[in-house]
Amino acid sequence: MNNILSKVVFDVKESTFLKDPQTSELGNRILESGIDLINEIGFDAFTFRKLAQSISSVEASIYRYFESKHKLLLYLTTWYWSFTEYRLEFKLANVDSAEDRLRRSIILLTSELDENFTGLNIDVVKLSNIVIVESSKAYLTKDVDQENEEGIFLGYKRLVERVGDIVLEINPTFKYPNMLISTVLEGAHNQRFFAQHLPRLTNTVEGEDAITEFYLQMVFKTITK
């Protein structure tokens, strides 16, 4: 998979950027340092001034690529969901059993990402941490309806619908497939955050990934006829 990734272009809507950062050396430095900085200090404390200092440049150079830090967060999260969708497609290739495909999907969507992939100019482990902590800030805004009309969240919705369709293969009468899968995704993010910062709000079980195992049990018990 690592060899293939260098040739894959992940879908990011043009409305998230003014100039695609992955088309220039400076743009890639903005992404790399932006991910490092948001991961280190958090999105609320992150500013373009701090980012400019980290890349030994000026704020104006960053504004040529992104009109705001919100648009940068949109770019990063939409890139991540496109990347996740590709990983899912790779995991499900040539798997006939719907139950097996659903199990693989839940494992991929709820497990910690601890492997960086060669051929990518983005640190996906750090970006995964950002998505867990900060991604809700990309859509819990007053502009969400306009941004949704622009198709910015299409990759996230497509990912949820794809796994939801597998749920319907197993149980065609289940009425809430997309609600179930989006709950799994957002809930897994919360549980990962709790495990690191508020451990009394979650559970750990020796010898297993308790978060992934919880959502596997929840999904399959929920959709069982």
N, C-alpha and C positions, 0 to 999 in steps of 0.2 A: 504493500500500500504506500509506503514512504516514497518509493520511486515514482509512483503514479501521481502523487500529490503535486509535484513540481510542475506538472503540465495542466493542472486543473485551475480553472478560473471560477472563484466563488462569487455568487451573485450578491451584489450590493447596489441598492438603488442610487441612481445619480443624484437624487434630491438630498442625499445625506452629505454630499461634498460639493465643493466648487471646482476642485481639480483632484482627480483620483490620486491619492498619495502613493499608491503602489506603482506609479509610472515614473517616479523620479527617486534619486538618492535621498534628497531632503525629505520628501514625503514618507519614505520608508523609515527614516530616522524619527520623524514625528510620530509615526505609529509605534515604533519600538520603544521610544522614550515615554510616549504617552501611556502605553500599557504599563511600563515599569513604575511610572509615577502614580498613576491611579491605583495600582495594586499596593503601592507602598503607603500612600497618605490618604487614599479614599477620594471618591469623586467630589464630595462637597468641598474639600480643601484644595482640590486640583484647580489650577488656573493656567491659562495660556502663557502668562508671564513666567510662572515657574517652569513650564514646559520649554519655553524659549531659552531660559537660563540653562536648562539641562542639556540642550543641544547646541549651546553657544551661538544662538541666533537671536533674532528680534521677533516680537509678537506679530508684526506685520507679515512675516514670512509664513506663519501658521495660518493667519486669516486668509491667505491666498488659497488654502486647501479647505478650511472649515470655517463657517461663519460664526460658530459658537461651540462651546465645549459640549453642549447637548447634542449637536450634530455629530461631533466626534464619537460620543457614546453610542448614538444610533448606528454609526458606521461600524463600530467594533462589535456591537451586539448582532447586527444583521449579518455581518461576516461570519460570526461564530455560529449562528443558526444554519447558515448555508454550509459551513464546514461540517456541522453535526449531521445535517441531512445527507451529505455525501458519505460520511462514515457509516450512517445507518444503511444506506443503499448497499455499501460494500459488505456490511455484516449480514444482510438478508439475501444476498445473491445466491440463487440456486438452493434456497431452503423452501421446501414444499409445505411443510406442516405449519399451519397458521399458529398453533400453540407455541411452536418453537420460535417462529418469527416474532411473536408477541413477547415471549420471554427474553429473547435477545434484545429487543427494542427497549424493554423496561430496564434491563441491565445497563445498556449503553446510556440511557437517559438519566439514570440515577447514580451511576458509579462516579467516583472521583476520577478526574482526568489527570494522570500523573506521568504521561509520556509526551514529550515533544516530538514532532514529526519532522524528519529531514525533508528538505525541499521547500519548506515554508519560511517566509521572512517574518512570521508572527509567532511569538511565544504563546502557544495555545494553553499551556498550563496556567500561566499568569492570567491570560484572558479568561479562562474558565473560572478562576477565582473572582475576577471582576464581574462576570455574568452572575455568579451566585450572590454576590453582595449588592451589586449596583444595577442589574438589568431592569428591575421594576421601575427605576427612575427614568428609563427610556420611554415608557408608555403611560405611567401614572402622572400625566401632565394635562394641561388645558388644551394642548395642541394635538392630542392623540387622534381625534377624528380626522383632522386635515392630513396628518401624517399617514393615517390608515388609508385614506383615499389616494394618497400618492404611492401606495403599495409598499411602504417601508417595512411593514410587519408581515409581508407575504411569506417570507421564508419560515418564520416562526409558526404561522398558521398552517402552512403546508406540511410542516413536520408533525404538528399535532393531528392534522387530518389524516396523514398517512398511517400513523399508528392507530388512530381511531378506526380506520377502515379495516385494520386487522382484527380489532375487537369485534366488529360487525361480522367478519367472516366466522368467528367462533360462536357468536350469539347474535344473529340478525335481528332479534327482537329487543335488544338492549337499547334504551332510549337516550343514553347520555354518553356516547363514546368520546366526543371531543372534550366535554366537561371532565370526564374521568382522566384523560391523558394530560390535559393542561393542569389539573390538580396534582397529578403525579410530578410533573416537571417543576411547578412552582413549589410544591411541598418538599420535594427533594432538596431544592435550593435552601429552603428554610431550615431543614433538618441538618444539612451540612454546616450551615452557619451556627446553628444551636450547638452542634457537636464541638465546634471550635471555641465558641464564646459563651454559650449559655447551656452547659451540658445537662443541667437538671431538667431541661425542657425536652430532652430526647432520651434515647436508651442506647447503651453499648452492650454488645454480646460478644464474649470472647470467642474467637475462631471464625467469625463471620462478619460480613458487611451488613450490619443491622438495618441500615437505611434501605439498601437495595432489597434485602430480604423482606422487609416490611411491605414495600410497595409491590413486590412480586405477589406476596400473599394477598394483599388488599385487592389488586386488580383481578386476579383469577377468582377469588372468592366472590367479588362483586358481580362478575359477569357470568358466573356459573348459573345455568338454567335451573 
